[in-house]
C-alpha cells in the first residue's frame, strides 16, 4: 500500500507528452498513408493493397510505442522508506531491502545516469532520467545516504558527470537555443513549401517541428525563471 512508503516518485511529464504526441501523430499519419495507398489517389502505387499494409505496419509500431509510453507514465511508481525501495512498472513490481544491498553501482549510462543495487541474489535498477531534476537530486541523495559508502562504487565518475554546475547549465541553455533556431528555420521552410505547393507531405513536418520549437521555448523560459 502507498501509505507504507514515506516517498513516492513518478515519471516526469516528458514521457507522457512524447507518448501522447507519438500516438496521435502516428495514428493520424498512418491513417492518411493507408487511405492514400489503398485508394491509389495519384496512381503511383503498383500494388495499392501491399502499400497500404506496409503503411499500416509501419505506423502501428510507433502508435503502439506511444500507447506504451502513456501506460507506463500512468503506472510507474518508485517508492522509498527507511528500509526498502520498491519499483512498480507496467509488467514488473520489484522491491529490495536497503540493509541487504551488497553493492550500489553508480553508472553514467543510459542518459541521465543510473544506479544498480545488488544483494542476496537480487538486482534493482533505477534510471534517473525518468524523473524531474528536483526528484532526481533528492533520490540520488537518499540512495547516497542509505547505503554504506564502502558498498558504493563509481560515485566520483557519476558525480563529476551529472553534478549540476553553472557551466553545465550554461552549455545546456546554449544548446537549447541552437536547436530552437535550427528547428524553427526548418519549420518555416516546410511551411513555405506547403503554402506554395499545398501538398500535405510539407505541412506535416512543419507542424511537428513547430510543436518541437514551442516545447523548447517553454523549457527555456521555465529554466530562465528558476
C-alpha positions, 0 to 999 in steps of 0.5 A: 500500500502507498501509505507504507512508503514515506516517498513516492516518485513518478515519471516526469511529464516528458514521457507522457507528452512524447507518448501522447504526441507519438500516438496521435501523430502516428495514428493520424499519419498512418491513417492518411498513408493507408487511405492514400495507398489503398485508394491509389489517389495519384496512381503511383502505387503498383500494388495499392493493397501491399502499400497500404499494409506496409503503411499500416505496419509501419505506423502501428509500431510507433502508435503502439510505442506511444500507447506504451509510453502513456501506460507506463507514465500512468503506472510507474511508481518508485517508492522509498522508506527507511528500509526498502525501495520498491519499483512498480512498472507496467509488467514488473513490481520489484522491491529490495531491502536497503540493509541487504544491498551488497553493492550500489553501482553508480553508472553514467549510462543510459542518459541521465545516469543510473544506479544498480543495487545488488544483494542476496541474489537480487538486482534493482535498477533505477534510471534517473532520467525518468524523473524531474531534476528536483526528484532526481537530486533528492533520490540520488541523495537518499540512495547516497545516504542509505547505503554504506559508502564502502558498498558504493562504487563509481560515485566520483565518475557519476558525480563529476558527470551529472553534478549540476554546475553553472557551466553545465547549465550554461552549455545546456541553455546554449544548446537549447537555443541552437536547436530552437533556431535550427528547428524553427528555420526548418519549420518555416521552410516546410511551411513555405513549401506547403503554402506554395505547393499545398501538398500535405507531405510539407505541412506535416513536418512543419507542424511537428517541428513547430510543436518541437520549437514551442516545447523548447521555448517553454523549457527555456523560459521555465529554466530562465525563471528558476 
